[in-house]
Amino acid sequence: MIKITTFGCYCLIEPQGPLTKDDFAAIADRIDPIIDNKGTLDALIVKTRDFPGWEELGDVIAHFRFIKNHHRLIKKIALVTDAKIAELFPVIVDHFVKAEVKHFAFDNFHEAVAWID
């Protein structure tokens, strides 16, 4: 389950449990019309206290497929979480995605919003 909120040309993603392929389909359904209209999505903010993981292997594959299909179309990705692994994401994904990725502590959501503006 995932909560998705769009604000103009950015999207806030708030996982409510382990990620599923249906979550990635729902995110694509929300952001693809913006991308089709504007050509890009200004930013994607992922906000979760802890990294929720995935329900099963097929969900991991759906996640990577989503990244493959969208990373050139999203300008910035803000990871707002206290999950320790997120501290490594900007360095790791820099080699694989075009989007600029930055990590923020969960309580610093306002800083993430300021960064994407």
SEFIZA-343988 format. One record per residue (C-alpha): residue number from 0; chain; x, y negated, z. Coordinates in Angstrom, 1 decimal, decimal comma. Example, Ala and Ser with C-alpha at 12.3 -4.5 7.8 and 13.67 -1.06 7.14 Angstrom:
+-----+------+--------+--------+--------+
| pos | unit |     px |     py |     pz |
+-----+------+--------+--------+--------+
|   0 |    A |   12,3 |    4,5 |    7,8 |
|   1 |    A |   13,7 |    1,1 |    7,1 |
+-----+------+--------+--------+--------+
//
This chain:
+-----+------+--------+--------+--------+
| pos | unit |     px |     py |     pz |
+-----+------+--------+--------+--------+
|   0 |    A |    0,0 |    0,0 |    0,0 |
|   1 |    A |    1,3 |   -3,4 |   -0,9 |
|   2 |    A |    0,0 |   -7,0 |   -0,5 |
|   3 |    A |    0,6 |   -9,2 |   -3,6 |
|   4 |    A |    0,0 |  -12,9 |   -3,7 |
|   5 |    A |    0,8 |  -15,2 |   -6,6 |
|   6 |    A |    1,6 |  -18,9 |   -6,2 |
|   7 |    A |    1,9 |  -20,5 |   -9,6 |
|   8 |    A |    5,0 |  -19,0 |  -11,2 |
|   9 |    A |    6,2 |  -17,0 |   -8,2 |
|  10 |    A |    4,9 |  -13,9 |   -6,5 |
|  11 |    A |    5,0 |  -12,8 |   -2,9 |
|  12 |    A |    5,2 |   -9,0 |   -2,3 |
|  13 |    A |    4,6 |   -7,6 |    1,2 |
|  14 |    A |    4,9 |   -3,9 |    1,5 |
|  15 |    A |    2,5 |   -2,4 |    4,1 |
|  16 |    A |    4,1 |    1,1 |    4,1 |
|  17 |    A |    6,3 |    3,3 |    1,9 |
|  18 |    A |    6,4 |    2,1 |   -1,7 |
|  19 |    A |    4,5 |    4,1 |   -4,4 |
|  20 |    A |    4,3 |    4,1 |   -8,2 |
|  21 |    A |    0,9 |    2,6 |   -7,8 |
|  22 |    A |    2,5 |   -0,4 |   -6,0 |
|  23 |    A |    4,8 |   -1,0 |   -8,9 |
|  24 |    A |    1,9 |   -0,8 |  -11,4 |
|  25 |    A |    0,0 |   -3,3 |   -9,3 |
|  26 |    A |    2,9 |   -5,7 |   -9,1 |
|  27 |    A |    3,3 |   -5,5 |  -12,9 |
|  28 |    A |   -0,4 |   -6,1 |  -13,4 |
|  29 |    A |    0,0 |   -9,3 |  -11,4 |
|  30 |    A |    3,2 |  -10,7 |  -12,8 |
|  31 |    A |    3,0 |   -9,6 |  -16,5 |
|  32 |    A |    0,3 |  -12,1 |  -17,4 |
|  33 |    A |    2,4 |  -14,9 |  -16,0 |
|  34 |    A |    5,4 |  -13,6 |  -17,9 |
|  35 |    A |    3,3 |  -13,3 |  -21,1 |
|  36 |    A |    2,2 |  -16,9 |  -20,7 |
|  37 |    A |    5,4 |  -18,5 |  -19,6 |
|  38 |    A |    8,1 |  -16,1 |  -20,8 |
|  39 |    A |    9,5 |  -15,6 |  -17,3 |
|  40 |    A |    8,6 |  -15,4 |  -13,6 |
|  41 |    A |   10,3 |  -18,1 |  -11,6 |
|  42 |    A |   10,7 |  -15,9 |   -8,5 |
|  43 |    A |    9,7 |  -12,8 |   -6,7 |
|  44 |    A |    9,8 |  -12,8 |   -2,9 |
|  45 |    A |    9,8 |   -9,4 |   -1,1 |
|  46 |    A |    8,9 |   -9,9 |    2,6 |
|  47 |    A |    9,0 |   -7,0 |    5,0 |
|  48 |    A |   10,5 |   -6,7 |    8,5 |
|  49 |    A |   12,1 |   -3,3 |    7,6 |
|  50 |    A |   12,7 |   -1,5 |    4,3 |
|  51 |    A |    9,7 |    0,8 |    3,9 |
|  52 |    A |   11,3 |    3,4 |    1,6 |
|  53 |    A |    9,3 |    5,4 |   -0,9 |
|  54 |    A |    6,7 |    8,2 |   -0,5 |
|  55 |    A |    8,3 |   10,6 |   -3,0 |
|  56 |    A |   11,0 |   10,8 |   -5,7 |
|  57 |    A |    8,5 |    9,8 |   -8,5 |
|  58 |    A |    8,1 |    6,5 |   -6,6 |
|  59 |    A |   11,8 |    5,8 |   -6,7 |
|  60 |    A |   11,8 |    6,4 |  -10,4 |
|  61 |    A |    8,9 |    4,0 |  -10,8 |
|  62 |    A |   10,8 |    1,4 |   -8,8 |
|  63 |    A |   13,9 |    1,7 |  -11,1 |
|  64 |    A |   11,6 |    1,6 |  -14,2 |
|  65 |    A |   10,0 |   -1,6 |  -12,9 |
|  66 |    A |   13,5 |   -3,1 |  -12,4 |
|  67 |    A |   14,6 |   -2,0 |  -15,9 |
|  68 |    A |   11,5 |   -3,5 |  -17,5 |
|  69 |    A |   11,4 |   -6,8 |  -15,5 |
|  70 |    A |   14,9 |   -7,8 |  -14,3 |
|  71 |    A |   15,5 |  -10,0 |  -17,4 |
|  72 |    A |   12,2 |  -11,7 |  -16,9 |
|  73 |    A |   12,5 |  -12,8 |  -13,3 |
|  74 |    A |   14,8 |  -15,7 |  -12,5 |
|  75 |    A |   15,2 |  -15,2 |   -8,7 |
|  76 |    A |   14,5 |  -12,5 |   -6,2 |
|  77 |    A |   14,4 |  -13,3 |   -2,5 |
|  78 |    A |   14,6 |  -10,4 |   -0,1 |
|  79 |    A |   13,2 |  -11,5 |    3,2 |
|  80 |    A |   13,9 |   -8,7 |    5,7 |
|  81 |    A |   15,9 |   -7,7 |    8,7 |
|  82 |    A |   16,7 |   -4,3 |    7,1 |
|  83 |    A |   20,5 |   -4,0 |    7,2 |
|  84 |    A |   20,7 |   -2,5 |    3,7 |
|  85 |    A |   19,3 |   -5,7 |    2,2 |
|  86 |    A |   22,5 |   -7,5 |    3,1 |
|  87 |    A |   24,2 |   -5,4 |    0,5 |
|  88 |    A |   21,6 |   -5,7 |   -2,3 |
|  89 |    A |   22,7 |   -9,0 |   -3,7 |
|  90 |    A |   26,3 |   -7,7 |   -4,2 |
|  91 |    A |   25,2 |   -4,3 |   -5,6 |
|  92 |    A |   22,4 |   -5,5 |   -7,9 |
|  93 |    A |   24,5 |   -8,3 |   -9,3 |
|  94 |    A |   26,0 |   -5,7 |  -11,6 |
|  95 |    A |   22,7 |   -4,4 |  -12,8 |
|  96 |    A |   20,1 |   -7,2 |  -12,9 |
|  97 |    A |   20,0 |  -10,6 |  -14,5 |
|  98 |    A |   17,9 |  -12,2 |  -11,7 |
|  99 |    A |   19,7 |  -14,1 |   -9,0 |
| 100 |    A |   19,2 |  -12,1 |   -5,8 |
| 101 |    A |   19,5 |  -13,5 |   -2,3 |
| 102 |    A |   18,9 |  -12,1 |    1,2 |
| 103 |    A |   17,1 |  -14,0 |    4,0 |
| 104 |    A |   16,4 |  -12,9 |    7,6 |
| 105 |    A |   12,7 |  -12,0 |    8,1 |
| 106 |    A |   12,1 |  -15,1 |   10,3 |
| 107 |    A |   13,6 |  -17,4 |    7,7 |
| 108 |    A |   10,8 |  -17,0 |    5,1 |
| 109 |    A |   10,6 |  -20,8 |    4,7 |
| 110 |    A |   14,3 |  -20,8 |    3,6 |
| 111 |    A |   13,5 |  -18,3 |    0,9 |
| 112 |    A |   10,6 |  -20,4 |   -0,4 |
| 113 |    A |   12,9 |  -23,5 |   -0,4 |
| 114 |    A |   15,5 |  -21,6 |   -2,3 |
| 115 |    A |   13,2 |  -20,5 |   -5,1 |
| 116 |    A |   11,9 |  -24,1 |   -5,6 |
+-----+------+--------+--------+--------+
//
